[in-house]
C-alpha cells in the first residue's frame, strides 16, 4: 500500500497523469470536492455519479463529531460516507490557522486518520500566512518539518503526504521543497495559498508555487491546497499543479453565487443561465431565484460542481492537444489580476521550457504574451543551430532581392524568426497561426531569432530583404549585429 504518480503526457509544466493510491488509480489533473459530514449539499454517492474519483474531508471535524466519530472508527470513512473512491483527510491545520490552538496534536491526528481509513494522510502542518515575517515563517516551517518527520515514524507505508510551507518567502518554499524531496514522499500539497487567492494576489501565488516546484521531485504529485475556482485552474496546472480541492462549489452556492470558468455572478444579477448542465437547462434564472433557499442552494451547488469538473476535463484535453497555453491565455484575460499572474508565469519561461513538449498540435498567436511562450523561446535557441552558408538572405516577404546566388535563404515568421523553407511544415513554423498584419511585439520577438542566427555564424555575410517601412524597427532591434548585415 502506497502512493505513486505516473506522468502520461505533458504540456508546459501541466501533466496528464495516473495517481495510484493503494489499489486505486485516479486521473490527474484531479479535483477533490470537500465534504463536511454534517453539511452535505451533494452526497458522496451523488458525487461518484458525476464522475468524481476522489474527495477530501476533515479529520478534526470527524474527531469532534458525536454523530460520526465512533462510526468512522468502527466502520471506516468509506462506509460512513458511502464512497468507494480515494478519500483524503486534512489534519485540522485549517481550524488551527483560523481559530487558534485546538486540542488535536500531530500524533493524535495522524493516528486518527489512519484509524478511520484515510488513504492520503496530512500531518499537523502550520499554514503560514502571507503576513508572517521571514523569521516567523522560518520558525513555523521548522515546526512543520519536525511534525512531518514525527508523522513518518507512525505512517511509514507511503500514505503520508508532505505539505510544503514557507509563507510568501520563496527561499523558504524552496527549502521546504528540498527537504520534502529528501523524504521521498510522493504526494506534496503546497499549503497556505488561500489568502493569496482570496486577495487576488496571483502574481505572488505564481512565485510561491514556482519556488516550491523548482526543488520538489518531478515525480511528485502536487496538490494546490484550497484552490477551488475554475477560473484559475489552467494557470495552476501550467505551473505543474496536479490536484485541487474545492469547497467553493458549496460555499458559493450558499451565497447565491453562480460559477463560470470566467468568474462568478450573483444569481440576482442573471437573466440567463449560460451553461449546458442539467440544472441550467431545466430551470430559468427567474425560476431559480424563486425557489426555497435550501433547494436553490443545492441546485447552485450542483451547477458549480458541474462547471468545476468540466474545467478539469477541458484542461486534460488541452494538455493532450498541446493547447494549454491558449487556455491559460483565455482564462487569465478574464480578470486583470489573473493577467498579472499569467505575465509573472511567463517570466519563468526558461524553466517552463525544460518541461514542455517538443512538438504540439498548434500555436495560436494571441498577443504580446505569446512572444514569451516556451515554444518561441525554444525556437530562438534552435536558430543558433540552423545550417548557414557563407552568404545568407533573410527575407521578410518571401522575395529574393539583390544577388540571387545566396548560399542560404531564410524566410521569416514572427514571433519565431528566420527559418529554412525545408522547415516550413515542421513545428512550430508549420503549425503556427499568426495575424496577416504583424504587430511590433511579434516582429521584435522574431528579431531575437535573427540575432541568434547571425551571432552563431561569424563567418557568414547576411542580407535582409524587407519593406522600407520595416527598416527603422529592424535597425533598432538588430543593433547588436548591425555590422554583420546589409539591406537589399
Secondary structure as a PSIPRED ss2 file (coil, helix, strand):
# PSIPRED VFORMAT (PSIPRED V4.0)

   1 X C   1.000  0.000  0.000
   2 X C   1.000  0.000  0.000
   3 X E   0.000  0.000  1.000
   4 X E   0.000  0.000  1.000
   5 X E   0.000  0.000  1.000
   6 X E   0.000  0.000  1.000
   7 X E   0.000  0.000  1.000
   8 X E   0.000  0.000  1.000
   9 X E   0.000  0.000  1.000
  10 X E   0.000  0.000  1.000
  11 X E   0.000  0.000  1.000
  12 X C   1.000  0.000  0.000
  13 X C   1.000  0.000  0.000
  14 X E   0.000  0.000  1.000
  15 X E   0.000  0.000  1.000
  16 X E   0.000  0.000  1.000
  17 X E   0.000  0.000  1.000
  18 X E   0.000  0.000  1.000
  19 X E   0.000  0.000  1.000
  20 X E   0.000  0.000  1.000
  21 X E   0.000  0.000  1.000
  22 X C   1.000  0.000  0.000
  23 X C   1.000  0.000  0.000
  24 X E   0.000  0.000  1.000
  25 X E   0.000  0.000  1.000
  26 X E   0.000  0.000  1.000
  27 X E   0.000  0.000  1.000
  28 X E   0.000  0.000  1.000
  29 X C   1.000  0.000  0.000
  30 X E   0.000  0.000  1.000
  31 X E   0.000  0.000  1.000
  32 X E   0.000  0.000  1.000
  33 X E   0.000  0.000  1.000
  34 X E   0.000  0.000  1.000
  35 X E   0.000  0.000  1.000
  36 X E   0.000  0.000  1.000
  37 X C   1.000  0.000  0.000
  38 X C   1.000  0.000  0.000
  39 X E   0.000  0.000  1.000
  40 X C   1.000  0.000  0.000
  41 X C   1.000  0.000  0.000
  42 X C   1.000  0.000  0.000
  43 X C   1.000  0.000  0.000
  44 X H   0.000  1.000  0.000
  45 X H   0.000  1.000  0.000
  46 X H   0.000  1.000  0.000
  47 X H   0.000  1.000  0.000
  48 X H   0.000  1.000  0.000
  49 X H   0.000  1.000  0.000
  50 X C   1.000  0.000  0.000
  51 X C   1.000  0.000  0.000
  52 X C   1.000  0.000  0.000
  53 X C   1.000  0.000  0.000
  54 X E   0.000  0.000  1.000
  55 X E   0.000  0.000  1.000
  56 X E   0.000  0.000  1.000
  57 X E   0.000  0.000  1.000
  58 X E   0.000  0.000  1.000
  59 X H   0.000  1.000  0.000
  60 X H   0.000  1.000  0.000
  61 X H   0.000  1.000  0.000
  62 X H   0.000  1.000  0.000
  63 X H   0.000  1.000  0.000
  64 X C   1.000  0.000  0.000
  65 X C   1.000  0.000  0.000
  66 X C   1.000  0.000  0.000
  67 X C   1.000  0.000  0.000
  68 X C   1.000  0.000  0.000
  69 X H   0.000  1.000  0.000
  70 X H   0.000  1.000  0.000
  71 X H   0.000  1.000  0.000
  72 X H   0.000  1.000  0.000
  73 X H   0.000  1.000  0.000
  74 X H   0.000  1.000  0.000
  75 X H   0.000  1.000  0.000
  76 X C   1.000  0.000  0.000
  77 X H   0.000  1.000  0.000
  78 X H   0.000  1.000  0.000
  79 X H   0.000  1.000  0.000
  80 X H   0.000  1.000  0.000
  81 X H   0.000  1.000  0.000
  82 X C   1.000  0.000  0.000
  83 X C   1.000  0.000  0.000
  84 X C   1.000  0.000  0.000
  85 X C   1.000  0.000  0.000
  86 X E   0.000  0.000  1.000
  87 X E   0.000  0.000  1.000
  88 X E   0.000  0.000  1.000
  89 X E   0.000  0.000  1.000
  90 X E   0.000  0.000  1.000
  91 X C   1.000  0.000  0.000
  92 X C   1.000  0.000  0.000
  93 X H   0.000  1.000  0.000
  94 X H   0.000  1.000  0.000
  95 X H   0.000  1.000  0.000
  96 X H   0.000  1.000  0.000
  97 X H   0.000  1.000  0.000
  98 X H   0.000  1.000  0.000
  99 X H   0.000  1.000  0.000
 100 X C   1.000  0.000  0.000
 101 X C   1.000  0.000  0.000
 102 X C   1.000  0.000  0.000
 103 X C   1.000  0.000  0.000
 104 X C   1.000  0.000  0.000
 105 X C   1.000  0.000  0.000
 106 X H   0.000  1.000  0.000
 107 X H   0.000  1.000  0.000
 108 X H   0.000  1.000  0.000
 109 X H   0.000  1.000  0.000
 110 X H   0.000  1.000  0.000
 111 X H   0.000  1.000  0.000
 112 X H   0.000  1.000  0.000
 113 X H   0.000  1.000  0.000
 114 X H   0.000  1.000  0.000
 115 X H   0.000  1.000  0.000
 116 X C   1.000  0.000  0.000
 117 X C   1.000  0.000  0.000
 118 X C   1.000  0.000  0.000
 119 X C   1.000  0.000  0.000
 120 X E   0.000  0.000  1.000
 121 X E   0.000  0.000  1.000
 122 X E   0.000  0.000  1.000
 123 X C   1.000  0.000  0.000
 124 X C   1.000  0.000  0.000
 125 X C   1.000  0.000  0.000
 126 X C   1.000  0.000  0.000
 127 X C   1.000  0.000  0.000
 128 X C   1.000  0.000  0.000
 129 X C   1.000  0.000  0.000
 130 X C   1.000  0.000  0.000
 131 X C   1.000  0.000  0.000
 132 X C   1.000  0.000  0.000
 133 X C   1.000  0.000  0.000
 134 X H   0.000  1.000  0.000
 135 X H   0.000  1.000  0.000
 136 X H   0.000  1.000  0.000
 137 X H   0.000  1.000  0.000
 138 X H   0.000  1.000  0.000
 139 X H   0.000  1.000  0.000
 140 X H   0.000  1.000  0.000
 141 X H   0.000  1.000  0.000
 142 X H   0.000  1.000  0.000
 143 X H   0.000  1.000  0.000
 144 X H   0.000  1.000  0.000
 145 X H   0.000  1.000  0.000
 146 X H   0.000  1.000  0.000
 147 X H   0.000  1.000  0.000
 148 X H   0.000  1.000  0.000
 149 X H   0.000  1.000  0.000
 150 X H   0.000  1.000  0.000
 151 X H   0.000  1.000  0.000
 152 X H   0.000  1.000  0.000
 153 X C   1.000  0.000  0.000
 154 X C   1.000  0.000  0.000
 155 X C   1.000  0.000  0.000
 156 X C   1.000  0.000  0.000
 157 X C   1.000  0.000  0.000
 158 X C   1.000  0.000  0.000
 159 X C   1.000  0.000  0.000
 160 X E   0.000  0.000  1.000
 161 X E   0.000  0.000  1.000
 162 X C   1.000  0.000  0.000
 163 X C   1.000  0.000  0.000
 164 X E   0.000  0.000  1.000
 165 X C   1.000  0.000  0.000
 166 X C   1.000  0.000  0.000
 167 X C   1.000  0.000  0.000
 168 X C   1.000  0.000  0.000
 169 X C   1.000  0.000  0.000
 170 X H   0.000  1.000  0.000
 171 X H   0.000  1.000  0.000
 172 X H   0.000  1.000  0.000
 173 X H   0.000  1.000  0.000
 174 X H   0.000  1.000  0.000
 175 X H   0.000  1.000  0.000
 176 X H   0.000  1.000  0.000
 177 X H   0.000  1.000  0.000
 178 X H   0.000  1.000  0.000
 179 X H   0.000  1.000  0.000
 180 X H   0.000  1.000  0.000
 181 X H   0.000  1.000  0.000
 182 X H   0.000  1.000  0.000
 183 X C   1.000  0.000  0.000
 184 X C   1.000  0.000  0.000
 185 X C   1.000  0.000  0.000
 186 X C   1.000  0.000  0.000
 187 X E   0.000  0.000  1.000
 188 X E   0.000  0.000  1.000
 189 X E   0.000  0.000  1.000
 190 X E   0.000  0.000  1.000
 191 X C   1.000  0.000  0.000
 192 X C   1.000  0.000  0.000
 193 X C   1.000  0.000  0.000
 194 X H   0.000  1.000  0.000
 195 X H   0.000  1.000  0.000
 196 X H   0.000  1.000  0.000
 197 X H   0.000  1.000  0.000
 198 X H   0.000  1.000  0.000
 199 X C   1.000  0.000  0.000
 200 X C   1.000  0.000  0.000
 201 X C   1.000  0.000  0.000
 202 X H   0.000  1.000  0.000
 203 X H   0.000  1.000  0.000
 204 X H   0.000  1.000  0.000
 205 X H   0.000  1.000  0.000
 206 X H   0.000  1.000  0.000
 207 X H   0.000  1.000  0.000
 208 X H   0.000  1.000  0.000
 209 X H   0.000  1.000  0.000
 210 X H   0.000  1.000  0.000
 211 X H   0.000  1.000  0.000
 212 X H   0.000  1.000  0.000
 213 X H   0.000  1.000  0.000
 214 X H   0.000  1.000  0.000
 215 X H   0.000  1.000  0.000
 216 X C   1.000  0.000  0.000
 217 X C   1.000  0.000  0.000
 218 X C   1.000  0.000  0.000
 219 X C   1.000  0.000  0.000
 220 X C   1.000  0.000  0.000
 221 X E   0.000  0.000  1.000
 222 X E   0.000  0.000  1.000
 223 X E   0.000  0.000  1.000
 224 X E   0.000  0.000  1.000
 225 X C   1.000  0.000  0.000
 226 X C   1.000  0.000  0.000
 227 X C   1.000  0.000  0.000
 228 X C   1.000  0.000  0.000
 229 X C   1.000  0.000  0.000
 230 X H   0.000  1.000  0.000
 231 X H   0.000  1.000  0.000
 232 X H   0.000  1.000  0.000
 233 X H   0.000  1.000  0.000
 234 X H   0.000  1.000  0.000
 235 X H   0.000  1.000  0.000
 236 X H   0.000  1.000  0.000
 237 X H   0.000  1.000  0.000
 238 X H   0.000  1.000  0.000
 239 X C   1.000  0.000  0.000
 240 X C   1.000  0.000  0.000
 241 X C   1.000  0.000  0.000
 242 X C   1.000  0.000  0.000
 243 X E   0.000  0.000  1.000
 244 X E   0.000  0.000  1.000
 245 X E   0.000  0.000  1.000
 246 X E   0.000  0.000  1.000
 247 X C   1.000  0.000  0.000
 248 X H   0.000  1.000  0.000
 249 X H   0.000  1.000  0.000
 250 X H   0.000  1.000  0.000
 251 X H   0.000  1.000  0.000
 252 X H   0.000  1.000  0.000
 253 X H   0.000  1.000  0.000
 254 X H   0.000  1.000  0.000
 255 X C   1.000  0.000  0.000
 256 X C   1.000  0.000  0.000
 257 X E   0.000  0.000  1.000
 258 X E   0.000  0.000  1.000
 259 X E   0.000  0.000  1.000
 260 X E   0.000  0.000  1.000
 261 X C   1.000  0.000  0.000
 262 X C   1.000  0.000  0.000
 263 X E   0.000  0.000  1.000
 264 X E   0.000  0.000  1.000
 265 X E   0.000  0.000  1.000
 266 X E   0.000  0.000  1.000
 267 X H   0.000  1.000  0.000
 268 X H   0.000  1.000  0.000
 269 X H   0.000  1.000  0.000
 270 X C   1.000  0.000  0.000
 271 X C   1.000  0.000  0.000
 272 X C   1.000  0.000  0.000
 273 X C   1.000  0.000  0.000
 274 X C   1.000  0.000  0.000
 275 X C   1.000  0.000  0.000
 276 X C   1.000  0.000  0.000
 277 X C   1.000  0.000  0.000
 278 X H   0.000  1.000  0.000
 279 X H   0.000  1.000  0.000
 280 X H   0.000  1.000  0.000
 281 X H   0.000  1.000  0.000
 282 X H   0.000  1.000  0.000
 283 X C   1.000  0.000  0.000
 284 X C   1.000  0.000  0.000
 285 X H   0.000  1.000  0.000
 286 X H   0.000  1.000  0.000
 287 X H   0.000  1.000  0.000
 288 X H   0.000  1.000  0.000
 289 X H   0.000  1.000  0.000
 290 X H   0.000  1.000  0.000
 291 X C   1.000  0.000  0.000
 292 X C   1.000  0.000  0.000
 293 X H   0.000  1.000  0.000
 294 X H   0.000  1.000  0.000
 295 X H   0.000  1.000  0.000
 296 X H   0.000  1.000  0.000
 297 X H   0.000  1.000  0.000
 298 X H   0.000  1.000  0.000
 299 X H   0.000  1.000  0.000
 300 X H   0.000  1.000  0.000
 301 X H   0.000  1.000  0.000
 302 X H   0.000  1.000  0.000
 303 X H   0.000  1.000  0.000
 304 X H   0.000  1.000  0.000
 305 X H   0.000  1.000  0.000
 306 X H   0.000  1.000  0.000
 307 X H   0.000  1.000  0.000
 308 X H   0.000  1.000  0.000
 309 X H   0.000  1.000  0.000
 310 X H   0.000  1.000  0.000
 311 X H   0.000  1.000  0.000
 312 X H   0.000  1.000  0.000
 313 X H   0.000  1.000  0.000
 314 X H   0.000  1.000  0.000
 315 X H   0.000  1.000  0.000
 316 X H   0.000  1.000  0.000
 317 X H   0.000  1.000  0.000
 318 X H   0.000  1.000  0.000
 319 X H   0.000  1.000  0.000
 320 X H   0.000  1.000  0.000
 321 X H   0.000  1.000  0.000
 322 X C   1.000  0.000  0.000
 323 X C   1.000  0.000  0.000
 324 X H   0.000  1.000  0.000
 325 X H   0.000  1.000  0.000
 326 X H   0.000  1.000  0.000
 327 X H   0.000  1.000  0.000
 328 X H   0.000  1.000  0.000
 329 X H   0.000  1.000  0.000
 330 X H   0.000  1.000  0.000
 331 X H   0.000  1.000  0.000
 332 X H   0.000  1.000  0.000
 333 X C   1.000  0.000  0.000
 334 X C   1.000  0.000  0.000
 335 X C   1.000  0.000  0.000
 336 X H   0.000  1.000  0.000
 337 X H   0.000  1.000  0.000
 338 X H   0.000  1.000  0.000
 339 X H   0.000  1.000  0.000
 340 X H   0.000  1.000  0.000
 341 X H   0.000  1.000  0.000
 342 X H   0.000  1.000  0.000
 343 X H   0.000  1.000  0.000
 344 X H   0.000  1.000  0.000
 345 X H   0.000  1.000  0.000
 346 X H   0.000  1.000  0.000
 347 X C   1.000  0.000  0.000
 348 X C   1.000  0.000  0.000
 349 X H   0.000  1.000  0.000
 350 X H   0.000  1.000  0.000
 351 X H   0.000  1.000  0.000
 352 X H   0.000  1.000  0.000
 353 X H   0.000  1.000  0.000
 354 X H   0.000  1.000  0.000
 355 X H   0.000  1.000  0.000
 356 X C   1.000  0.000  0.000
 357 X C   1.000  0.000  0.000
 358 X C   1.000  0.000  0.000
 359 X C   1.000  0.000  0.000
 360 X C   1.000  0.000  0.000
 361 X C   1.000  0.000  0.000
 362 X C   1.000  0.000  0.000
 363 X E   0.000  0.000  1.000
 364 X E   0.000  0.000  1.000
 365 X C   1.000  0.000  0.000
 366 X C   1.000  0.000  0.000
 367 X C   1.000  0.000  0.000
 368 X H   0.000  1.000  0.000
 369 X H   0.000  1.000  0.000
 370 X H   0.000  1.000  0.000
 371 X H   0.000  1.000  0.000
 372 X H   0.000  1.000  0.000
 373 X C   1.000  0.000  0.000
 374 X H   0.000  1.000  0.000
 375 X H   0.000  1.000  0.000
 376 X H   0.000  1.000  0.000
 377 X H   0.000  1.000  0.000
 378 X H   0.000  1.000  0.000
 379 X H   0.000  1.000  0.000
 380 X H   0.000  1.000  0.000
 381 X H   0.000  1.000  0.000
 382 X H   0.000  1.000  0.000
 383 X H   0.000  1.000  0.000
 384 X H   0.000  1.000  0.000
 385 X H   0.000  1.000  0.000
 386 X C   1.000  0.000  0.000
 387 X C   1.000  0.000  0.000
 388 X C   1.000  0.000  0.000
 389 X C   1.000  0.000  0.000
 390 X C   1.000  0.000  0.000
 391 X E   0.000  0.000  1.000
 392 X E   0.000  0.000  1.000
 393 X E   0.000  0.000  1.000
 394 X E   0.000  0.000  1.000
 395 X E   0.000  0.000  1.000
 396 X C   1.000  0.000  0.000
 397 X C   1.000  0.000  0.000
 398 X C   1.000  0.000  0.000
 399 X C   1.000  0.000  0.000
 400 X C   1.000  0.000  0.000
 401 X C   1.000  0.000  0.000
 402 X C   1.000  0.000  0.000
 403 X C   1.000  0.000  0.000
 404 X C   1.000  0.000  0.000
 405 X C   1.000  0.000  0.000
 406 X C   1.000  0.000  0.000
 407 X C   1.000  0.000  0.000
 408 X E   0.000  0.000  1.000
 409 X E   0.000  0.000  1.000
 410 X E   0.000  0.000  1.000
 411 X E   0.000  0.000  1.000
 412 X E   0.000  0.000  1.000
 413 X E   0.000  0.000  1.000
 414 X C   1.000  0.000  0.000
 415 X C   1.000  0.000  0.000
 416 X C   1.000  0.000  0.000
 417 X E   0.000  0.000  1.000
 418 X E   0.000  0.000  1.000
 419 X E   0.000  0.000  1.000
 420 X E   0.000  0.000  1.000
 421 X H   0.000  1.000  0.000
 422 X H   0.000  1.000  0.000
 423 X H   0.000  1.000  0.000
 424 X C   1.000  0.000  0.000
 425 X C   1.000  0.000  0.000
 426 X C   1.000  0.000  0.000
 427 X C   1.000  0.000  0.000
 428 X C   1.000  0.000  0.000
 429 X C   1.000  0.000  0.000
 430 X C   1.000  0.000  0.000
 431 X C   1.000  0.000  0.000
 432 X E   0.000  0.000  1.000
 433 X E   0.000  0.000  1.000
 434 X C   1.000  0.000  0.000
 435 X C   1.000  0.000  0.000
 436 X C   1.000  0.000  0.000
 437 X C   1.000  0.000  0.000
 438 X C   1.000  0.000  0.000
 439 X C   1.000  0.000  0.000
 440 X H   0.000  1.000  0.000
 441 X H   0.000  1.000  0.000
 442 X H   0.000  1.000  0.000
 443 X H   0.000  1.000  0.000
 444 X H   0.000  1.000  0.000
 445 X H   0.000  1.000  0.000
 446 X H   0.000  1.000  0.000
 447 X H   0.000  1.000  0.000
 448 X H   0.000  1.000  0.000
 449 X H   0.000  1.000  0.000
 450 X H   0.000  1.000  0.000
 451 X H   0.000  1.000  0.000
 452 X H   0.000  1.000  0.000
 453 X H   0.000  1.000  0.000
 454 X H   0.000  1.000  0.000
 455 X H   0.000  1.000  0.000
 456 X H   0.000  1.000  0.000
 457 X C   1.000  0.000  0.000
 458 X C   1.000  0.000  0.000
 459 X C   1.000  0.000  0.000
 460 X C   1.000  0.000  0.000
 461 X E   0.000  0.000  1.000
 462 X E   0.000  0.000  1.000
 463 X E   0.000  0.000  1.000
 464 X E   0.000  0.000  1.000
 465 X E   0.000  0.000  1.000
 466 X C   1.000  0.000  0.000
 467 X C   1.000  0.000  0.000
 468 X H   0.000  1.000  0.000
 469 X H   0.000  1.000  0.000
 470 X H   0.000  1.000  0.000
 471 X H   0.000  1.000  0.000
 472 X H   0.000  1.000  0.000
 473 X H   0.000  1.000  0.000
 474 X H   0.000  1.000  0.000
 475 X H   0.000  1.000  0.000
 476 X H   0.000  1.000  0.000
 477 X H   0.000  1.000  0.000
 478 X C   1.000  0.000  0.000
 479 X H   0.000  1.000  0.000
 480 X H   0.000  1.000  0.000
 481 X H   0.000  1.000  0.000
 482 X H   0.000  1.000  0.000
 483 X H   0.000  1.000  0.000
 484 X H   0.000  1.000  0.000
 485 X E   0.000  0.000  1.000
 486 X E   0.000  0.000  1.000
 487 X E   0.000  0.000  1.000
 488 X C   1.000  0.000  0.000
